[in-house]
Amino acid sequence: MIDHVVLLLLMGVAAAGVIAMLFPPSPRVFIIAAIWFAGCLVPLVLAQASRIPDPLSLSDAMDFAGAAALHLSLAVYASTAIRVSASPAPTPPIRERAGWRAVVGAVALVAAWCAWIVALEGRLTVFTAALVGNVLLSALGGLGGATLVAGLRARHRNDPLGGLLAGLAAASAAASGIPPAAALSVGFAAGIVAVMSGARGGVVRPRSWIRPTGMGALIGLLAVGVLDVRSGFFFTGQPTAVIAQLVLVAVAIVVPAALGAVGGLIGRGGTGAASASEPSA
């Protein structure tokens, strides 16, 4: 079986690179990324490896190597750091994707996400098809939820891809333990919440990816406590799983927010005023 800790560490390295891309080039970006890596990712890796005390049983509340907890942590940290630093966009706006390019990009993203989930399982089993099916349903639900909002509000017309990303992030937490109908519903809710929170998915910029993944991960983590067929409140009537997920979400928000404020203060010195044209993270 592929080591979950190694995969989580590799994902964390990539996420740290994304954080560095969110700020104008300078030596400060490495410090900002390193704060998240050391303060958020390393404890997550150590918890997965059972190398540190885990009195809150956070590792039991995570699935798929803690990918959803990583997404939420990254989104909270990056959003806080950007706001505190008043950082402008590191690059000029890139034109929005349209037509077949958006379709190809979306298909590639979904395929890569499915490959990641299957790789974490380590082998093909009788559950693999159901697992991939839930990822696809959650992604479809996210796209549908965002499309619904886009149809109702003109200012969200470029956001359906953000909903797709939110649905995939939700699947990172919930795909293995919920029924197909629930996967579709969770993705749908994630797409709506992500878009309504101001996430934009139609622009090819790292900042456009942050909020959809964070909101999707948040919805997915909470859904596990309610809808998981093994321990969720809906199936067992016991609040234990819900409490565990709430604690995990609280930790994944509070700690990155505090560290993000520190990272933002470090980044403030050389970034200047925020760009009025850049959408918030």
C-alpha positions as CSV (number, residue, x, y, z in Angstrom):
1,M,0.0,0.0,0.0
2,I,1.3,3.5,-0.8
3,D,2.3,5.3,2.3
4,H,-0.3,7.9,3.1
5,V,2.3,10.0,5.0
6,V,4.6,10.2,2.0
7,L,1.7,11.3,-0.3
8,L,0.5,13.9,2.2
9,L,4.0,15.2,2.5
10,L,4.3,15.5,-1.3
11,M,0.9,17.3,-1.5
12,G,2.1,19.6,1.2
13,V,5.2,20.5,-0.7
14,A,3.0,21.3,-3.8
15,A,0.7,23.4,-1.6
16,A,3.6,25.4,-0.1
17,G,4.6,26.2,-3.7
18,V,1.1,27.4,-4.4
19,I,1.3,29.7,-1.3
20,A,4.6,31.1,-2.7
21,M,2.8,31.9,-6.0
22,L,0.2,34.0,-4.3
23,F,2.6,36.8,-3.5
24,P,4.8,39.1,-5.5
25,P,8.3,37.5,-6.0
26,S,10.6,38.2,-3.1
27,P,12.5,36.2,-0.5
28,R,9.6,36.8,1.8
29,V,7.4,34.3,0.0
30,F,9.6,31.4,1.1
31,I,9.2,32.5,4.7
32,I,5.4,32.8,4.3
33,A,5.2,29.3,2.7
34,A,7.6,27.8,5.3
35,I,5.4,29.1,8.2
36,W,2.4,27.1,6.8
37,F,4.5,24.1,6.1
38,A,6.0,23.9,9.5
39,G,3.0,25.0,11.5
40,C,0.2,23.3,9.7
41,L,1.5,20.6,7.4
42,V,4.2,19.0,9.5
43,P,1.8,18.5,12.5
44,L,-0.7,17.0,10.1
45,V,1.9,14.6,8.8
46,L,3.1,13.6,12.3
47,A,-0.5,13.0,13.4
48,Q,-1.0,10.7,10.4
49,A,2.2,8.9,11.2
50,S,1.2,8.6,14.9
51,R,4.4,10.3,15.9
52,I,2.9,13.0,18.2
53,P,0.2,12.8,21.0
54,D,-3.3,13.1,19.5
55,P,-5.5,13.7,22.5
56,L,-8.3,15.1,20.3
57,S,-8.2,12.0,18.0
58,L,-7.8,14.3,15.0
59,S,-6.2,11.6,12.9
60,D,-9.3,9.4,13.3
61,A,-11.5,12.2,11.8
62,M,-9.4,12.5,8.7
63,D,-9.7,10.4,5.5
64,F,-7.5,10.1,2.4
65,A,-4.3,11.0,4.2
66,G,-5.8,14.1,5.6
67,A,-6.1,15.7,2.1
68,A,-9.3,17.6,3.0
69,A,-7.8,19.0,6.2
70,L,-4.8,20.1,4.2
71,H,-7.1,21.9,1.7
72,L,-9.0,23.7,4.5
73,S,-5.8,24.6,6.3
74,L,-4.2,26.0,3.1
75,A,-7.3,28.1,2.2
76,V,-7.5,29.6,5.7
77,Y,-3.8,30.3,5.9
78,A,-3.5,31.8,2.4
79,S,-6.7,33.9,2.7
80,T,-5.6,35.3,6.1
81,A,-2.0,36.0,4.9
82,I,-3.3,37.8,1.8
83,R,-5.7,40.0,3.7
84,V,-3.2,40.9,6.5
85,S,-0.4,41.6,4.0
86,A,-2.6,43.7,1.7
87,S,-0.7,41.9,-1.1
88,P,-1.4,42.8,-4.8
89,A,-1.7,40.2,-7.4
90,P,1.7,38.7,-8.2
91,T,1.0,38.7,-12.0
92,P,-1.3,40.6,-14.4
93,P,-4.8,39.2,-14.7
94,I,-4.9,36.2,-17.1
95,R,-7.9,36.0,-19.4
96,E,-10.7,33.7,-18.4
97,R,-10.9,30.2,-19.8
98,A,-13.7,29.6,-22.2
99,G,-15.2,26.9,-24.5
100,W,-13.4,23.6,-25.0
101,R,-10.3,24.7,-23.0
102,A,-12.4,24.9,-19.9
103,V,-14.0,21.5,-20.6
104,V,-10.6,19.8,-21.2
105,G,-9.2,21.4,-18.0
106,A,-12.2,20.3,-16.0
107,V,-12.0,16.7,-17.3
108,A,-8.2,16.6,-16.6
109,L,-8.8,17.9,-13.1
110,V,-11.4,15.3,-12.3
111,A,-9.3,12.5,-13.7
112,A,-6.3,13.6,-11.6
113,W,-8.4,13.7,-8.5
114,C,-9.8,10.2,-9.1
115,A,-6.3,8.9,-9.6
116,W,-5.2,10.5,-6.3
117,I,-8.0,8.9,-4.4
118,V,-7.4,5.5,-5.9
119,A,-3.6,5.8,-5.3
120,L,-4.4,6.4,-1.6
121,E,-6.3,3.2,-1.5
122,G,-3.2,1.5,-2.7
123,R,-4.8,-1.2,-4.8
124,L,-7.9,-1.9,-6.9
125,T,-10.7,-3.5,-4.9
126,V,-14.4,-4.1,-5.2
127,F,-14.9,-0.7,-3.6
128,T,-12.8,1.2,-6.1
129,A,-15.6,1.7,-8.6
130,A,-17.9,3.1,-5.9
131,L,-15.1,5.3,-4.6
132,V,-14.5,6.8,-8.0
133,G,-18.2,7.1,-8.6
134,N,-18.6,9.2,-5.5
135,V,-15.8,11.5,-6.6
136,L,-17.5,12.0,-9.9
137,L,-20.9,12.5,-8.3
138,S,-19.5,15.0,-5.9
139,A,-17.7,16.9,-8.7
140,L,-20.9,16.9,-10.8
141,G,-22.9,18.1,-7.8
142,G,-20.4,20.9,-7.2
143,L,-20.6,21.9,-10.8
144,G,-24.4,21.8,-10.7
145,G,-24.6,23.9,-7.5
146,A,-22.4,26.6,-8.9
147,T,-24.2,26.6,-12.2
148,L,-27.5,27.1,-10.4
149,V,-26.1,30.1,-8.6
150,A,-24.5,31.4,-11.8
151,G,-27.9,31.2,-13.5
152,L,-29.5,33.2,-10.7
153,R,-26.8,35.8,-10.2
154,A,-25.1,37.3,-13.2
155,R,-22.0,38.4,-11.2
156,H,-21.3,34.7,-10.6
157,R,-21.4,33.7,-14.2
158,N,-17.7,32.6,-14.3
159,D,-17.9,30.5,-11.2
160,P,-19.0,27.0,-12.2
161,L,-15.5,25.7,-12.3
162,G,-15.1,26.9,-8.8
163,G,-18.0,24.7,-7.9
164,L,-16.4,21.8,-9.6
165,L,-13.3,22.3,-7.5
166,A,-15.3,22.6,-4.3
167,G,-17.1,19.3,-5.1
168,L,-13.8,17.6,-5.6
169,A,-12.4,19.0,-2.4
170,A,-15.5,17.7,-0.6
171,A,-14.9,14.3,-2.0
172,S,-11.4,14.3,-0.5
173,A,-13.1,14.0,2.9
174,A,-16.4,12.1,2.2
175,A,-16.1,9.9,-0.9
176,S,-15.2,6.7,0.9
177,G,-18.0,6.5,3.5
178,I,-21.2,8.0,2.1
179,P,-23.9,6.7,-0.2
180,P,-23.9,8.0,-3.9
181,A,-27.0,10.2,-3.4
182,A,-25.2,11.8,-0.4
183,A,-22.1,12.3,-2.5
184,L,-24.1,14.2,-5.1
185,S,-25.8,16.3,-2.4
186,V,-22.6,17.1,-0.6
187,G,-21.0,18.2,-3.8
188,F,-24.1,20.3,-4.7
189,A,-24.0,22.0,-1.3
190,A,-20.2,22.6,-1.6
191,G,-20.6,24.2,-5.0
192,I,-23.3,26.6,-3.8
193,V,-21.5,27.5,-0.6
194,A,-18.2,28.1,-2.4
195,V,-19.7,30.4,-5.0
196,M,-21.9,32.3,-2.6
197,S,-18.8,32.9,-0.4
198,G,-17.2,34.8,-3.3
199,A,-15.1,32.0,-4.8
200,R,-14.2,32.5,-8.5
201,G,-13.3,29.5,-10.6
202,G,-13.2,30.8,-14.1
203,V,-9.9,32.7,-13.9
204,V,-6.6,30.8,-14.3
205,R,-4.8,32.2,-11.3
206,P,-3.7,30.5,-8.1
207,R,-5.8,32.8,-5.9
208,S,-8.9,31.6,-7.8
209,W,-8.3,28.1,-6.6
210,I,-7.9,28.8,-2.9
211,R,-11.4,29.5,-1.6
212,P,-13.3,26.8,-3.6
213,T,-11.0,24.1,-2.3
214,G,-11.3,25.4,1.3
215,M,-15.1,25.7,1.3
216,G,-15.4,22.3,-0.4
217,A,-13.1,20.7,2.2
218,L,-15.1,22.3,5.0
219,I,-18.4,20.9,3.7
220,G,-16.9,17.5,3.1
221,L,-15.4,17.2,6.6
222,L,-18.7,18.2,8.2
223,A,-20.6,15.8,6.0
224,V,-18.5,12.8,7.2
225,G,-19.7,13.3,10.7
226,V,-23.3,13.3,9.6
227,L,-23.5,11.0,6.6
228,D,-20.7,8.4,7.0
229,V,-22.4,5.0,6.8
230,R,-20.0,3.6,9.4
231,S,-20.1,6.2,12.1
232,G,-22.1,9.2,10.9
233,F,-24.9,10.6,13.1
234,F,-27.6,10.0,10.5
235,F,-26.9,6.2,10.5
236,T,-25.8,5.6,14.1
237,G,-27.7,8.3,16.1
238,Q,-24.4,8.9,18.0
239,P,-23.0,12.5,18.0
240,T,-19.4,11.2,18.5
241,A,-18.4,11.5,14.8
242,V,-20.0,14.9,14.4
243,I,-18.1,16.2,17.4
244,A,-14.8,14.8,16.1
245,Q,-15.4,16.5,12.7
246,L,-16.2,19.8,14.4
247,V,-13.1,19.6,16.4
248,L,-11.0,18.9,13.3
249,V,-12.6,21.7,11.4
250,A,-12.0,24.1,14.3
251,V,-8.3,23.2,14.6
252,A,-7.9,23.4,10.8
253,I,-9.3,27.0,10.9
254,V,-8.0,28.5,14.1
255,V,-4.4,27.4,13.8
256,P,-3.9,28.4,10.1
257,A,-5.7,31.7,10.7
258,A,-3.3,32.6,13.5
259,L,-0.2,31.5,11.5
260,G,-1.6,33.3,8.4
261,A,-1.7,36.5,10.3
262,V,2.0,36.1,11.1
263,G,2.8,35.3,7.5
264,G,0.8,38.3,6.3
265,L,2.7,40.6,8.6
266,I,5.9,39.3,7.2
267,G,4.7,39.8,3.7
268,R,3.4,43.3,4.3
269,G,6.7,45.0,4.3
270,G,7.4,44.6,0.6
271,T,4.1,44.2,-1.1
272,G,2.4,47.6,-1.1
273,A,-1.2,48.3,-1.6
274,A,-3.6,45.6,-2.8
275,S,-4.7,45.6,-6.4
276,A,-8.2,46.7,-6.7
277,S,-8.8,44.4,-9.6
278,E,-7.7,41.2,-7.9
279,P,-10.5,39.1,-6.5
280,S,-10.1,38.1,-2.9
281,A,-8.8,34.6,-2.1
